[in-house]
Amino acid sequence: DSGVTQTPKHLITATGQRVTLRCSPRSGDLSVYWYQQSLDQGLQFLIQYYNGEERAKGNILERFSAQQFPDLHSELNLSSLELGDSALYFCASSVRSLANTGELFFGEGSRLTVL
Amino acid sequence: GQQLNQSPQSMFIQEGEDVSMNCTSSSIFNTWLWYKQDPGEGPVLLIALYKAGELTSNGRLTAQFGITRKDSFLNISASIPSDVGIYFCAGQNYGGSQGNLIFGKGTKLSVKP
């Protein structure tokens, strides 16, 4: 158990819909990262927050947005969903902003299926 | 952006065999890391390498940070069934927006008892 909690574990929705994925980082970790894992693209970095502020942005679509709340939990919002958005979405946390040790603690992921 | 080429994509080996996989990049990294993902789980860090040329072991696992800082390899000795999973290399640079990890596409390992 990494200590990172993600909900929901599974989500099935239709194209055009909007979903919210939630992540609670490990106790004491200030930084939250979102990754998308699809079969052909591996783990793609989406966005990072540190203590409530956006710190780094990766290949995140404009239809996607995220935020980190004062209690440090984070939400990833995916809107106008398309079939290609079907993937596993991982949240990870680390103590520091730049995860200097490279050690990220990953949750179990939220599997999104868009029909 | 930066990309990592990880090979092989998949391996199917007999229990007890040694395994070798590697990762290369067109650009340099300050840190190389190896993660393992078990089915239905998130990736877990196996080994982190911080200096060019560094060789680090973690039980039956050995990883090296290439001298050019553009590659790394992971060896698993005497494989066992619980080694099954997907192994990811990851590179990291410090500073600005480069602090996030760039992952390879993974090597899927299957072990036949």
Interface residues (C-beta under 8 A of the other chain):
Chain A: S2 V4 Y33 Y35 Q41 G42 L43 Q44 F45 Q48 R55 A56 K57 G58 N59 F90 A92 S97 L98 A99 N100 T101 G102 E103 L104 F106 G107 E108 G109
Chain B: G1 T31 L33 G40 E41 G42 P43 V44 L45 A48 F88 A90 Q92 Y94 G95 G96 S97 Q98 G99 N100 L101 I102 F103 G104 K105 G106
